[in-house]
Amino acid sequence: MKLYNSLGPNPRMVRMFLNEKGIEVGLEEIDLMGGENRRAPYTDKNPGGQLPALELDDGTVIAETTAICEYIEENNPSPALVGTTPEERAETRMWTRRLDSAICEPMGNGFRFSEGLAIFQERLRCIPQAADDLKAVAQDGIQWLDALMAGKQFICGDRLTMADVRLYAFVDFGACVGQPIPAECSNLQAWIARMNERPSAETSLHPAAAATGMRG
């Protein structure tokens, strides 16, 4: 089993998930900055062209971060990062989807359509005129979530889940590309401090993060 890997919040989410599980897999670097993920032979394995992707020993390739993490969880259930009961798993999936819609997706596209435009404009349909509005949508989501985090250690209460790992990978990246969490969002600032203390926060950083100034 190996992970097709690169700089960026999506690959970092999977690396951090694996690190929290204590699982090591082989990494094969794909040059995201050079667009290697948008052409063959990578697109022969993952027609979506996004990173990361997980290749199993039989050659099956799984893309999409949540699908990869859920596959890992099913085969390595402890420690549970999705859940041990149907109710816990449903709660984790609910919050992961909420955070994707409200924060991660608009934050990511806000970057691609502005600071990252030179990288992405030849690879996918970019809408530069939408960038500021998408960033505002992400900030609205952050303000909404901050109020809901009062008295909570993690997104799903007292248990660390895939939702925390997903959000952390994006907001840590966002802070370096002009989309920080406001200082007045004290609940989320406290959550970030707790996440920063986890060993997986540092070990999941890509080796190129320091050179690029992007925490992915």
C-alpha positions, -999 to +999 in steps of 0.1 A: +000+000+000+013+035-009+001+070-008+005+093-038+016+124-019+023+161-023+023+194-006-012+207+003-039+205+029-056+174+014-025+152+015-016+165+049-050+155+062-044+119+052-008+119+065-020+133+099-048+107+100-022+079+094+001+094+120-027+095+146-033+059+139+004+050+141+004+036+106+033+040+082+028+036+044+050+042+015+049+076-001+053+083-038+058+120-045+038+136-073+049+171-084+017+191-077+035+224-084+046+211-118+011+197-126+022+161-127-011+151-111-031+165-141-015+142-167-007+106-174+005+083-160-010+097-127-044+103-143-044+067-155-046+057-119-067+086-106-088+102-134-098+130-110-062+142-110-064+153-074-040+144-045-037+123-025-046+089-037-041+055-019-030+025-040-037-008-024-015-039-028-039-053-055-036-021-076-069-006-065-067+032-062-088+051-037-091+089-041-110+115-020-096+122+014-126+111+035-129+078+015-092+071+021-095+079+058-126+057+062-109+028+044-079+032+068-103+033+098-122+002+087-089-018+085-074-002+116-102+006+139-081+016+169-077+044+179-111+053+165-111+085+145-144+080+128-162+062+156-169+030+174-207+031+172-232+040+144-240+071+163-204+082+166-197+075+130-227+094+119-217+124+140-182+124+126-194+122+090-220+149+097-194+173+110-168+165+083-194+173+057-205+205+074-169+217+077-161+209+041-191+229+029-188+258+053-151+263+056-127+239+038-141+240+002-146+278+000-112+284+017-095+261-008-111+277-038-106+311-024-068+303-025-069+287-059-087+316-075-063+343-060-029+336-044-028+302-061-041+314-095-008+311-113-006+275-103-041+264-111-054+286-139-042+262-166-054+231-148-090+238-138-117+264-143-108+293-120-131+321-111-109+350-099-139+373-094-153+348-069-122+346-047-131+373-022-166+360-018-154+325-012-130+337+014-158+356+031-180+324+031-151+305+048-149+333+074-186+331+080-182+294+086-154+300+110-175+325+130-204+300+131-182+272+142-165+292+169-198+298+187-206+261+186-172+251+200-179+267+235-171+241+261-159+215+236-124+200+233-129+188+198-154+191+170-174+160+183-170+168+219-143+150+239-131+127+211-106+136+183-120+126+150-115+128+112-134+161+114-107+177+135-080+164+113-098+177+082-104+212+096-069+215+111-052+207+078-071+235+061-070+262+087-033+257+093-028+261+056-053+290+054-034+310+080-003+311+057-023+322+026-042+352+040-071+333+055-064+331+093-088+324+120-096+358+137-081+364+171-115+370+186-126+335+177-113+323+211-129+289+211-113+280+178-080+295+188-080+273+219-088+243+197-060+252+173-036+253+203-047+218+214-042+205+179-008+222+176+003+202+206-004+169+190+028+152+176+010+145+143+006+182+137+044+185+131+051+151+117+024+154+090+040+186+075+054+180+040+092+185+038+086+213+013+065+233+037+093+254+051+107+263+017+074+273+002+060+290+033+028+269+029+018+246+058+006+216+038 
